[in-house]
Amino acid sequence: MDRQSVPAPARCPMHDAAFAADPHEVYDRLRAHGPAGPVELAPGVDATLVVGHETALRVLQNTTLFARDSRRWKALAEGRIGLDSPVLPMMAYRPNCLFTDGAVHLRLRKAVTDSLARLNITRIRRDVEPIADYLIDQFCERGRADLLNDYAKLLPLLLFNKLFGCPADIGDSLTSSMSAIFDGKDALRANEELTACLMELIALKRRRPGDDVTSWLIQHPAGLTDEELKDQLVMLMGAGVEPERNLIGNALLLLLSPGTSGRDSGLLVQEAIDHVLWNQTPIANYATHYPVQDVDLGGVVAEAGTPVVISFAAANTDPALAEARRKHSTGAHLAWGAGPHACPAKDPAQVIAVTAIEKLLNALPDLVLTVPEKDLDWRPGPFHRALVALPVAFSPAPATHVAAALQSRTVPAAGEQPLPAAPVAAARQEPARKK
Protein backbone atom coordinates (compact mmCIF):
# COMPACT_ATOMS: atom_id res chain seq x y z
CA MET A 1 0.00 0.00 0.00
CA ASP A 2 1.57 3.33 -0.94
CA ARG A 3 1.63 6.32 1.38
CA GLN A 4 -1.09 8.18 -0.49
CA SER A 5 -3.56 5.34 0.07
CA VAL A 6 -3.04 5.20 3.83
CA PRO A 7 -5.91 6.99 5.58
CA ALA A 8 -4.89 10.06 7.53
CA PRO A 9 -4.59 9.14 11.22
CA ALA A 10 -6.92 10.54 13.81
CA ARG A 11 -5.37 13.17 16.06
CA CYS A 12 -3.30 11.12 18.51
CA PRO A 13 -3.36 12.09 22.21
CA MET A 14 0.07 12.42 23.83
CA HIS A 15 -1.09 13.11 27.37
CA ASP A 16 -2.69 9.85 28.48
CA ALA A 17 -1.45 6.68 30.15
CA ALA A 18 -1.49 4.75 26.86
CA PHE A 19 1.00 7.15 25.29
CA ALA A 20 3.22 7.04 28.39
CA ALA A 21 3.22 3.24 28.31
CA ASP A 22 4.03 2.90 24.60
CA PRO A 23 4.82 6.15 22.78
CA HIS A 24 6.34 4.33 19.83
CA GLU A 25 2.94 2.87 18.98
CA VAL A 26 1.80 6.45 18.34
CA TYR A 27 4.97 7.32 16.43
CA ASP A 28 4.61 4.25 14.22
CA ARG A 29 0.95 5.01 13.57
CA LEU A 30 1.82 8.51 12.42
CA ARG A 31 4.82 7.31 10.42
CA ALA A 32 2.60 4.96 8.42
CA HIS A 33 0.96 8.08 7.01
CA GLY A 34 4.01 10.28 6.51
CA PRO A 35 6.85 12.17 8.21
CA ALA A 36 4.44 14.25 10.31
CA GLY A 37 0.95 13.92 11.70
CA PRO A 38 -1.74 15.47 13.91
CA VAL A 39 -1.50 15.10 17.69
CA GLU A 40 -3.08 16.49 20.83
CA LEU A 41 -0.49 17.62 23.40
CA ALA A 42 -3.13 18.25 26.08
CA PRO A 43 -6.91 18.50 26.00
CA GLY A 44 -7.70 21.16 23.41
CA VAL A 45 -4.06 21.75 22.42
CA ASP A 46 -3.52 20.56 18.84
CA ALA A 47 -0.14 20.30 17.12
CA THR A 48 1.70 18.63 14.28
CA LEU A 49 4.30 16.08 15.39
CA VAL A 50 7.30 15.51 13.13
CA VAL A 51 8.35 11.85 13.25
CA GLY A 52 10.66 11.63 10.21
CA HIS A 53 14.37 12.34 10.64
CA GLU A 54 14.85 14.23 7.38
CA THR A 55 11.77 16.37 7.98
CA ALA A 56 12.86 17.05 11.56
CA LEU A 57 16.21 18.36 10.31
CA ARG A 58 14.40 20.49 7.74
CA VAL A 59 12.35 22.17 10.45
CA LEU A 60 15.20 22.50 12.96
CA GLN A 61 17.57 24.08 10.45
CA ASN A 62 15.22 26.33 8.46
CA THR A 63 14.92 29.59 10.37
CA THR A 64 13.24 31.31 7.41
CA LEU A 65 10.10 29.15 7.37
CA PHE A 66 9.98 28.10 11.03
CA ALA A 67 10.17 30.42 14.04
CA ARG A 68 10.56 29.54 17.71
CA ASP A 69 8.77 32.61 19.08
CA SER A 70 5.52 31.22 20.51
CA ARG A 71 3.85 34.63 20.39
CA ARG A 72 3.07 33.47 16.84
CA TRP A 73 0.82 30.72 18.28
CA LYS A 74 -2.58 31.68 16.87
CA ALA A 75 -4.72 29.54 19.15
CA LEU A 76 -3.11 31.05 22.23
CA ALA A 77 -3.28 34.62 20.90
CA GLU A 78 -6.97 34.14 20.08
CA GLY A 79 -7.79 32.88 23.57
CA ARG A 80 -8.48 29.27 22.52
CA ILE A 81 -5.86 27.87 24.92
CA GLY A 82 -6.72 28.18 28.59
CA LEU A 83 -4.17 29.87 30.80
CA ASP A 84 -4.36 26.80 33.04
CA SER A 85 -3.43 24.40 30.23
CA PRO A 86 -0.86 21.93 31.60
CA VAL A 87 1.47 22.41 28.62
CA LEU A 88 1.46 26.20 28.65
CA PRO A 89 4.52 26.63 30.93
CA MET A 90 6.51 24.50 28.47
CA MET A 91 5.22 26.32 25.38
CA ALA A 92 4.37 29.93 26.27
CA TYR A 93 6.83 32.62 25.26
CA ARG A 94 9.75 33.42 27.52
CA PRO A 95 12.59 35.76 26.51
CA ASN A 96 15.17 32.97 26.46
CA CYS A 97 17.17 31.00 23.91
CA LEU A 98 14.37 28.51 23.29
CA PHE A 99 11.70 31.01 22.27
CA THR A 100 13.62 33.68 20.37
CA ASP A 101 14.95 34.07 16.85
CA GLY A 102 17.54 36.07 14.95
CA ALA A 103 19.68 38.70 16.68
CA VAL A 104 17.80 38.40 19.98
CA HIS A 105 18.47 34.66 20.06
CA LEU A 106 22.16 35.16 19.23
CA ARG A 107 22.61 37.66 22.07
CA LEU A 108 20.92 35.45 24.66
CA ARG A 109 22.60 32.26 23.47
CA LYS A 110 26.05 33.86 23.64
CA ALA A 111 25.47 34.82 27.27
CA VAL A 112 24.45 31.23 28.03
CA THR A 113 27.21 29.48 26.07
CA ASP A 114 29.93 31.79 27.41
CA SER A 115 28.78 31.15 30.98
CA LEU A 116 28.54 27.38 30.50
CA ALA A 117 31.99 27.36 28.89
CA ARG A 118 33.47 28.41 32.24
CA LEU A 119 32.37 25.04 33.67
CA ASN A 120 35.19 22.70 32.73
CA ILE A 121 34.67 18.95 32.71
CA THR A 122 37.09 18.41 35.59
CA ARG A 123 35.07 20.69 37.85
CA ILE A 124 31.81 19.04 36.86
CA ARG A 125 33.13 15.56 37.61
CA ARG A 126 34.64 16.81 40.88
CA ASP A 127 31.27 18.23 41.91
CA VAL A 128 29.26 15.16 40.88
CA GLU A 129 31.34 12.62 42.80
CA PRO A 130 30.71 13.84 46.38
CA ILE A 131 27.03 14.38 45.58
CA ALA A 132 26.82 10.77 44.38
CA ASP A 133 28.60 9.55 47.52
CA TYR A 134 26.26 11.59 49.72
CA LEU A 135 23.14 10.17 48.07
CA ILE A 136 24.41 6.58 48.07
CA ASP A 137 25.13 6.91 51.80
CA GLN A 138 21.46 7.68 52.39
CA PHE A 139 20.29 4.24 51.24
CA CYS A 140 23.28 1.89 50.97
CA GLU A 141 22.72 0.30 54.40
CA ARG A 142 19.06 -0.53 53.64
CA GLY A 143 19.71 -3.03 50.86
CA ARG A 144 16.94 -1.52 48.75
CA ALA A 145 16.25 1.80 47.04
CA ASP A 146 14.26 3.58 44.40
CA LEU A 147 17.08 4.68 42.12
CA LEU A 148 14.82 7.20 40.41
CA ASN A 149 13.63 9.14 43.44
CA ASP A 150 16.52 8.38 45.80
CA TYR A 151 19.31 9.03 43.29
CA ALA A 152 18.65 10.04 39.67
CA LYS A 153 16.14 12.74 40.64
CA LEU A 154 18.20 14.24 43.45
CA LEU A 155 21.67 14.24 41.92
CA PRO A 156 20.94 16.80 39.16
CA LEU A 157 19.11 18.97 41.71
CA LEU A 158 22.06 19.08 44.10
CA LEU A 159 24.45 19.61 41.21
CA PHE A 160 22.31 22.47 39.87
CA ASN A 161 22.38 24.04 43.34
CA LYS A 162 26.16 23.74 43.37
CA LEU A 163 26.91 24.98 39.86
CA PHE A 164 24.36 27.81 39.97
CA GLY A 165 25.13 28.96 43.52
CA CYS A 166 21.63 28.09 44.65
CA PRO A 167 20.85 27.65 48.37
CA ALA A 168 19.18 24.38 49.26
CA ASP A 169 15.80 25.85 50.21
CA ILE A 170 15.44 27.68 46.89
CA GLY A 171 16.74 24.65 44.99
CA ASP A 172 14.22 22.26 46.52
CA SER A 173 11.33 24.53 45.53
CA LEU A 174 12.76 25.02 42.05
CA THR A 175 12.92 21.31 41.35
CA SER A 176 9.46 20.49 42.70
CA SER A 177 7.94 23.23 40.55
CA MET A 178 9.90 22.21 37.44
CA SER A 179 8.81 18.58 37.87
CA ALA A 180 5.20 19.71 38.18
CA ILE A 181 5.55 21.69 34.95
CA PHE A 182 6.90 18.66 33.06
CA ASP A 183 4.13 16.48 34.50
CA GLY A 184 1.43 19.07 33.76
CA LYS A 185 0.26 19.06 37.40
CA ASP A 186 -1.15 22.40 38.57
CA ALA A 187 1.15 24.01 36.04
CA LEU A 188 -0.06 27.57 36.61
CA ARG A 189 0.79 27.45 40.31
CA ALA A 190 4.07 25.66 39.58
CA ASN A 191 5.08 28.32 37.07
CA GLU A 192 4.37 31.09 39.60
CA GLU A 193 6.46 29.29 42.24
CA LEU A 194 9.29 28.74 39.76
CA THR A 195 9.34 32.44 38.86
CA ALA A 196 9.38 33.55 42.50
CA CYS A 197 12.25 31.20 43.38
CA LEU A 198 14.40 32.28 40.45
CA MET A 199 13.87 35.98 41.13
CA GLU A 200 14.94 35.32 44.72
CA LEU A 201 18.11 33.59 43.47
CA ILE A 202 18.92 36.45 41.07
CA ALA A 203 18.49 39.05 43.81
CA LEU A 204 20.78 37.00 46.06
CA LYS A 205 23.47 36.76 43.39
CA ARG A 206 23.31 40.45 42.57
CA ARG A 207 24.00 41.15 46.26
CA ARG A 208 26.58 38.40 46.74
CA PRO A 209 28.04 37.09 43.47
CA GLY A 210 29.96 33.84 43.52
CA ASP A 211 31.89 31.44 41.32
CA ASP A 212 28.74 30.09 39.68
CA VAL A 213 26.71 30.18 36.48
CA THR A 214 24.06 32.57 37.84
CA SER A 215 26.69 35.14 38.76
CA TRP A 216 28.46 34.73 35.40
CA LEU A 217 25.20 35.35 33.55
CA ILE A 218 24.62 38.49 35.62
CA GLN A 219 28.15 39.71 34.86
CA HIS A 220 28.06 38.91 31.13
CA PRO A 221 28.58 41.86 28.72
CA ALA A 222 25.16 41.13 27.19
CA GLY A 223 23.71 42.96 30.19
CA LEU A 224 20.71 40.70 30.76
CA THR A 225 17.74 42.14 32.61
CA ASP A 226 16.34 40.29 35.63
CA GLU A 227 13.49 39.03 33.44
CA GLU A 228 15.95 37.74 30.85
CA LEU A 229 18.13 36.21 33.56
CA LYS A 230 15.13 34.46 35.07
CA ASP A 231 14.14 32.95 31.76
CA GLN A 232 17.65 31.80 30.84
CA LEU A 233 17.71 30.04 34.21
CA VAL A 234 14.33 28.44 33.49
CA MET A 235 15.76 27.08 30.27
CA LEU A 236 19.00 25.89 31.88
CA MET A 237 17.17 24.23 34.73
CA GLY A 238 14.64 22.63 32.43
CA ALA A 239 17.49 21.30 30.30
CA GLY A 240 19.78 20.42 33.19
CA VAL A 241 17.62 18.77 35.84
CA GLU A 242 14.65 16.93 34.34
CA PRO A 243 16.40 15.50 31.23
CA GLU A 244 19.49 14.55 33.26
CA ARG A 245 17.32 12.67 35.73
CA ASN A 246 15.73 10.75 32.86
CA LEU A 247 19.06 10.07 31.15
CA ILE A 248 20.49 8.58 34.35
CA GLY A 249 17.31 6.65 35.16
CA ASN A 250 16.78 5.24 31.68
CA ALA A 251 20.44 4.21 31.39
CA LEU A 252 20.32 2.49 34.78
CA LEU A 253 17.21 0.60 33.69
CA LEU A 254 19.04 -0.61 30.60
CA LEU A 255 22.14 -1.63 32.57
CA LEU A 256 20.10 -3.51 35.17
CA SER A 257 17.82 -5.27 32.70
CA PRO A 258 18.55 -8.99 32.37
CA GLY A 259 19.50 -10.39 29.00
CA THR A 260 21.63 -9.33 26.08
CA SER A 261 21.21 -5.56 26.45
CA GLY A 262 22.16 -5.09 30.09
CA ARG A 263 25.28 -5.02 32.23
CA ASP A 264 25.52 -8.83 32.22
CA SER A 265 26.28 -8.65 28.51
CA GLY A 266 29.33 -6.45 29.14
CA LEU A 267 27.59 -3.23 28.18
CA LEU A 268 29.68 -0.23 29.26
CA VAL A 269 28.15 2.84 30.86
CA GLN A 270 28.89 5.13 27.91
CA GLU A 271 27.34 2.55 25.58
CA ALA A 272 24.22 2.53 27.74
CA ILE A 273 24.07 6.33 27.56
CA ASP A 274 24.36 6.21 23.77
CA HIS A 275 21.63 3.56 23.58
CA VAL A 276 19.27 5.69 25.68
CA LEU A 277 19.93 8.80 23.60
CA TRP A 278 18.93 6.79 20.53
CA ASN A 279 16.06 4.71 21.88
CA GLN A 280 14.68 6.22 25.13
CA THR A 281 15.37 9.88 24.43
CA PRO A 282 14.95 11.73 27.77
CA ILE A 283 13.30 14.76 26.14
CA ALA A 284 11.30 12.84 23.59
CA ASN A 285 9.21 15.59 21.97
CA TYR A 286 9.88 19.31 22.08
CA ALA A 287 11.54 22.14 20.08
CA THR A 288 8.19 23.65 19.14
CA HIS A 289 8.28 25.70 15.93
CA TYR A 290 5.66 27.95 14.34
CA PRO A 291 5.51 28.13 10.52
CA VAL A 292 5.52 31.70 9.25
CA GLN A 293 3.32 30.49 6.36
CA ASP A 294 1.45 27.29 5.52
CA VAL A 295 4.05 24.53 4.97
CA ASP A 296 3.67 21.05 3.46
CA LEU A 297 5.42 18.50 5.67
CA GLY A 298 5.34 15.42 3.49
CA GLY A 299 1.62 15.50 2.80
CA VAL A 300 0.48 17.16 6.02
CA VAL A 301 0.01 20.92 5.84
CA ALA A 302 1.14 22.75 8.96
CA GLU A 303 -0.74 26.03 8.96
CA ALA A 304 0.99 29.30 9.79
CA GLY A 305 1.03 30.00 13.51
CA THR A 306 0.30 26.41 14.62
CA PRO A 307 2.68 24.36 16.80
CA VAL A 308 5.03 21.98 15.00
CA VAL A 309 6.71 19.75 17.60
CA ILE A 310 9.83 17.72 16.84
CA SER A 311 9.73 14.12 18.04
CA PHE A 312 13.40 13.46 18.73
CA ALA A 313 12.41 9.96 19.86
CA ALA A 314 10.51 9.15 16.67
CA ALA A 315 13.12 10.72 14.39
CA ASN A 316 15.80 8.61 16.06
CA THR A 317 13.84 5.44 15.28
CA ASP A 318 13.16 6.41 11.66
CA PRO A 319 13.83 3.27 9.56
CA ALA A 320 16.06 5.43 7.35
CA LEU A 321 18.53 5.54 10.26
CA ALA A 322 18.60 1.81 10.93
CA GLU A 323 22.30 1.39 10.17
CA ALA A 324 23.40 4.47 12.13
CA ARG A 325 21.26 3.36 15.06
CA ARG A 326 22.72 -0.14 14.97
CA LYS A 327 26.20 1.36 15.26
CA HIS A 328 25.05 3.94 17.84
CA SER A 329 26.57 6.65 15.69
CA THR A 330 26.52 9.68 18.00
CA GLY A 331 26.44 12.18 15.14
CA ALA A 332 23.13 11.01 13.67
CA HIS A 333 20.62 11.02 16.54
CA LEU A 334 18.67 14.14 17.47
CA ALA A 335 18.63 13.78 21.26
CA TRP A 336 20.57 17.05 21.49
CA GLY A 337 18.57 18.76 18.76
CA ALA A 338 20.13 20.36 15.67
CA GLY A 339 20.46 23.74 14.03
CA PRO A 340 20.86 27.09 15.81
CA HIS A 341 18.96 25.92 18.91
CA ALA A 342 20.92 22.69 19.47
CA CYS A 343 21.81 21.90 23.09
CA PRO A 344 25.03 23.72 24.06
CA ALA A 345 25.78 21.41 27.01
CA LYS A 346 25.76 17.89 25.62
CA ASP A 347 29.29 17.07 26.79
CA PRO A 348 28.70 18.14 30.42
CA ALA A 349 25.37 16.29 30.42
CA GLN A 350 27.04 13.04 29.41
CA VAL A 351 29.88 13.47 31.91
CA ILE A 352 27.35 13.98 34.69
CA ALA A 353 25.40 10.85 33.74
CA VAL A 354 28.45 8.63 33.25
CA THR A 355 30.03 9.76 36.53
CA ALA A 356 26.80 9.31 38.49
CA ILE A 357 26.18 5.81 37.11
CA GLU A 358 29.77 4.62 37.54
CA LYS A 359 29.83 5.81 41.16
CA LEU A 360 26.62 3.92 41.89
CA LEU A 361 27.62 0.67 40.16
CA ASN A 362 31.04 0.68 41.79
CA ALA A 363 29.55 1.26 45.25
CA LEU A 364 26.75 -1.31 44.88
CA PRO A 365 27.91 -3.84 42.27
CA ASP A 366 25.10 -6.38 42.78
CA LEU A 367 22.13 -4.11 42.07
CA VAL A 368 19.08 -5.95 40.73
CA LEU A 369 15.61 -4.81 39.72
CA THR A 370 12.90 -5.90 42.14
CA VAL A 371 10.09 -5.75 39.59
CA PRO A 372 10.04 -6.97 35.98
CA GLU A 373 10.91 -4.26 33.48
CA LYS A 374 7.50 -4.64 31.81
CA ASP A 375 5.78 -3.69 35.09
CA LEU A 376 7.58 -0.37 35.51
CA ASP A 377 5.43 2.73 35.07
CA TRP A 378 6.29 5.76 32.93
CA ARG A 379 5.25 9.30 33.80
CA PRO A 380 2.53 10.66 31.52
CA GLY A 381 3.18 13.83 29.54
CA PRO A 382 3.93 14.70 25.92
CA PHE A 383 7.49 15.94 26.31
CA HIS A 384 9.58 13.46 28.31
CA ARG A 385 10.42 9.76 28.54
CA ALA A 386 10.58 9.35 32.28
CA LEU A 387 10.16 6.50 34.73
CA VAL A 388 7.95 6.85 37.80
CA ALA A 389 10.27 4.70 39.93
CA LEU A 390 13.18 2.27 39.59
CA PRO A 391 13.08 -0.10 42.59
CA VAL A 392 16.20 -2.20 43.24
CA ALA A 393 17.75 -4.47 45.83
CA PHE A 394 21.42 -5.07 46.68
CA SER A 395 23.71 -6.30 49.44
CA PRO A 396 23.72 -3.70 52.21
CA ALA A 397 26.96 -1.73 52.41
CA PRO A 398 28.23 0.60 55.15
CA ALA A 399 27.90 4.33 54.59
CA THR A 400 31.27 6.01 54.05
CA HIS A 401 30.28 9.60 54.92
CA VAL A 402 32.75 10.84 52.32
CA ALA A 403 30.44 13.68 51.36
CA ALA A 404 30.45 15.64 54.61
CA ALA A 405 31.78 18.55 52.56
CA LEU A 406 28.29 18.84 51.08
CA GLN A 407 27.10 20.48 54.29
CA SER A 408 26.62 23.85 52.59
CA ARG A 409 25.23 22.34 49.33
CA THR A 410 26.44 25.41 47.44
CA VAL A 411 29.60 27.35 46.60
CA PRO A 412 30.08 30.21 49.10
CA ALA A 413 29.47 33.62 47.59
CA ALA A 414 32.28 36.15 47.38
CA GLY A 415 33.14 37.42 50.85
CA GLU A 416 31.34 34.57 52.59
CA GLN A 417 33.11 31.95 54.69
CA PRO A 418 32.18 28.30 54.16
CA LEU A 419 30.69 26.46 57.08
CA PRO A 420 33.18 24.32 59.04
CA ALA A 421 33.48 20.90 57.45
CA ALA A 422 32.58 17.84 59.44
CA PRO A 423 35.22 15.11 59.76
CA VAL A 424 35.49 13.11 56.56
CA ALA A 425 35.99 9.36 56.55
CA ALA A 426 38.14 7.54 54.06
CA ALA A 427 36.75 7.85 50.58
CA ARG A 428 34.90 4.98 48.96
CA GLN A 429 37.47 3.02 47.01
CA GLU A 430 36.76 2.88 43.30
CA PRO A 431 37.59 -0.14 41.15
CA ALA A 432 39.43 0.75 37.97
CA ARG A 433 36.98 1.88 35.32
CA LYS A 434 36.57 -0.09 32.16
CA LYS A 435 38.14 1.49 29.12
N, C-alpha and C positions, 0 to 999 in steps of 0.2 A: 504494500500500500504506500503510495507516495505521500509526501508531506501535505500536499494540497488537499488530499482526500480525507485527512484526519480531522474529525470534527474539532472545532475550537473548544478548549477545556472550559469548564465552569470556573468562576473565580474561586481560587483555592484559599481557604483560611490558613493563616500562619500563626494563629494565636491560641489554638486549642491543644488538648492533650494528645490528639492523634498526630499532629504535626511534630510536637516535641518528641514523641516516641519514635517516629520514622519520617524525618524530613525528606529523605531521599525518595520516598514514594511520591511526594509532591513534586520534587524536582524532575523525576523521571516522567511523571504525567505531563508536566509542562513541556519537557524536552521532546516528547513524542509529537508535539504540535509545531515546535520551532524553537529558536534560541531565546525567546522571551514569551511571557504569558501573564494573564491577569491574576492578581492575588488580592487578598484582604489582610492587611497588617494588623488590624484591630477592628472591632465592629464599626462599620461605617467609614473605614479608612482604606480606600482602594489604591492600588499601585500596580505597576508593571514590574515583574521580576525577571531579570536577565539571568538565564541559566547556561548560555553558551559561552565558551571561553573567548572566541574571536569577537563576538558581539560585546562581551564585557570589556575587553581591551578597547574596542572602538569607543564605547561610552566614556571609559576612564581617561582616555587620552585626548578626546576631542573637546577642547574647551570652547570652541566656537558654537557648536550645536547644543552642548549640555552644560548647564550652570549648576553650581552647588548652593547658591543663595536661595534658601527656602522661603524667602519673601515672595518668590515667584509662584508659590504653591497656591493655585487658584481656589481649591476647595477650602483651604484655611482662610484665605483673604476674604472669601465670600461668606464666611461664617458657617460653613457646612461641616466643620470639624469642631467638636466640642472642646473647650479649654481644659476639660478634665479627661481627654482622651489619653489612654495609657502610653501611647507612643509619642505623644507631643514633646515631652522633654528630650527625646532622642532625635526629633526631626525639626523642631521649631528653630528659627534663626537665632544664632548667637554670633557675636562678632569675633569668631575664632577661625583657625585655619580650615576647619571642616566645612564651614558655611560661607566662605568668601571666595571671590574670584579676582583675577587680574592683579593690579598693583597692590590692592589691599591685602590680598592673600599673600603675596610675596613679602610684604613688610612684616606681617604677623608670623609667617613661617620662618623667616630669618631670625626673629627674636627667639622662637622656640628651638630651632636647630642649633643656633649658637649657644644657647643655654644648655641644651642636652649634650653638646659636644664637650663641655667642661666636665662631664661625668665619664672618667675613663673606666675601662673594663676592670682594671685592677681594683679600683675603689668599689665598684659595684659588687664584685665577688667578695671583697673584704667585708662589705656591709651585709651581704646575704648570709654568710656563714654563721655569724653569731645569732642572727635571727632564727635560722634553721635550728641551731642547737637549743636555743631557748624554747622554741615550740615543741621540739622532740622531747625535751625534758618534762613537759607538761603531761605527756601521756605514756612515756616509754615504760614506766613501772606497772602500768595497768594491763598490758598484754593485749589491748584492743584499742581501736581508735576509729574515728571517721576522718579519713585523710583529706576529705574536702573541707569540712568545717573546722577541723582541729589544726589543719596545716596549710593546704593550698589556698584557702580563703584568707587566712590571717597573714601569711608571709608577705604577699604583695602590699597589704595594708601597712604593716610595720615598716617595710622598706620604703613605701611612699612617704610615711611620716619622717623617716630618716633623711631621705634624699631631698625632700621639699621643706625640711625644717619645721615640720608640723607637730605641735604638741599632741599628746595621746588623746586628750578629751576631744579636741577638734577632729582628729583623724578617725576616731571611732564613729562619730556622727557623720562624717563625710562618707565613709564606706557603707554604712547602713542606708543612707539616702541614695547613693549611687546604685546599690544592689536593688533597691525598690524601683528605681527608674528602669533598670534593665528588665526587671520582672513585670513592670507595668502595674505595680501595686501602689495605690494612692499616690500616683505620680505627681499630681499637683502639689501636694503637701511635701513630698520628697524633694521636689525641685526647689521649693521655697527654703527648706532646711539646708539643702546643698549650697544655695546662694548665700545664706546667712553665715554658714561655716567658712566659706572661702573668703568672704569679705572680712571676717574676723582674722583669718590667717594673713591676708594682705596688710591689714592695719598693723598687725603685730610685726610683720617683716619690714614695714616702712619705719617703724620705731626702732626695731632691733634687728638689722640685717645680719645674716649669717652666711656660712659657706654652703649654700643650698640653692636649688633650682628656683624657688620662689624669689629669693633675693636677687639672683642673677637676672631673672625676667624684669624685675623692678628697675634694675640698674642698666638695662640694655639701652643702647642709643636710640632704639625705635621709640622710646618714650611712651610706653603703653599706659593708657588710663586705667583706673581701678576696674572699670567695667571690662575692658579688654583683658586685663590681667586675670580677672575672675573667670572669663570664658576660655582663656588659654589653659588655665588650671583644670576647668571642667573637662576639656578635651584630653589633657595629659592624664588626668585621673581615670577618665573613662577608658583610655587606651592602655593605661598602665596597671590597673588593679583588676578589673573584671576579666579582661582577656587573659591576663597572666594567670589568674586563678584557674581559668578553664584550660589553658595550655598545660599547666602542671597537673591538674586533675585528670584530664583526658590522657596524657602521656603515662601517668601512673596506672590508670586503668589498663592501658595496653600492655605495660610491662608486667602487670600482675595477672593478666589473663592467661589461663592455661592453654597449652597448644603451641602451634608453630609460630604464632606472632608475638608471644610474650618473652619475658626474661629467660625462661627455661630454654628457649631456642637460641640463646646467645645474643639477643637483640641488645645493642648498646643504647645508652640514654639519648645520645644525639640522633640516632636512627629512629628512636621512638618519637622524638620531637618532630622530626621531618615527616614521619608517617601521620602524625596528628595534624600538622599544617596542611597536608594533602587531603586527608580523609575525614577528620573531625574538627574542621576549622573553628577555632574558638569564637571568633566573630564571623558567623556564617553568612549573614546577609546585612549589608549596610551600604555606605557610600551613596546616599540618595542624591540623584541628579534630577534636574528639571529642564526638559527640552525647551529651547527658546522658540521653537516652531514645531509643528507636527512632524514626527520622524518615524519612518518605517523601520522596525527592528525585526527583520526577517519574516515579514508577514503580519506582524502585530504593530498597529500604529499607536505610538505613544504621543498623546496630544500635548501641545504646548502647556507648560505649567502644571503637569501632573507628575507625581513621583515615579521615578525609575530607579529601582533598587538593584544593586549588584549582588547576586548570590555568589560569593566567593566559594562557598562549599559546592554548589552545583557546577560552577565553571571548572573547579579543580577535578571534578569527576566526569567532565565532558569526554565521551569516547574518543574524540580527536586527540586527547592527551594520554591515551593509554600507555604508550611506550615511555613517555616522560614520567608518568606516575609510577610505573613499574620500577624505574631506576631511581625514584625519589629525587629527580632533578630539581634542585632548589631554585633554579632560575625560572621555572615555568609556572609554578603555582601562584595563586593570587591572594594567599593568606595575608600578605602585607600590602595588598592593593597594587596600584600601578599609576603611572602618570604623575602630574604635579602634586597630587594629594597622597602619594604613597607614604606609608609609615616611615618616619625618620628614625625610629628607635628599634629596628628589628634585631640588630646585633645585641644590644643590652637585654632585650626581652628574652632572647635565647640563652644568654649567659645566666640570667636569673633562673630560668626554668631548669637548665642543666645542673647548675650548682645546687639548687633546692632539692632536686630529685636524687642526685648523687649523695648528698649529705644524709638523706633519709634512708636510702638503700644500704649505705655503708653502716649506719647506726643500727638498723633493724633488718638484717639480711634475710630473715625468713618470713617476711610479710606475705600473707595470703588473704584473698578475698573471702568474706564470710557469707556472701550471697552470690548466686550465679549471676554472671554478667547480664543475662537476659532479663533479670528481675530488677536491675537498677533503674531508677527513675531519672528522667531528664526534665530540667526546668522549662516550663512553657514560656513562649515569647518568640517573636519573629527574628530577633537579631543574633542571638547567641546559640552556641552548642555547649550546654552546661549541665553537669550532673547535679542532682539534688544532694547526694551523699555518696561516700565511697568507704563502706565499712570494711575493716581489716582486723586480723588477729596476728599475733607474733609472740615470740618468747619474751617475757618481761626482761627489761634491762635497767640497770641502775641509772638514775639521772646523774649527769656530770656537772651541772651547774656552771658550765663554761661561759654562759652568756650573762653573767652578773653585770657586765658592762652595759647591758641594755637598760639599766635602771632609769635612765633619762628618756629613752626611746626617741631621742632627737639630737641633732647636732647643736651644741650651745651657740646662741647668737653671739655676735661680736660684743665683747665687754662682759659677757656672762661667764661665771665659773661653773664647770660641770659639777654635778653632785659627787660626793665621795663614792668611789667604787667599792662594792662589797668584795670580800676575798674571793678569788677565782680558783677553782679546782683545776687539776690537770685537764688539758683539752682532750676531747674524744679523739682517739687515735684513728686515723683514716687509712684503710687499705689503699695500696697503689691503684690509681684509676686505670681502667682499660684504655688503651690507645686505639 
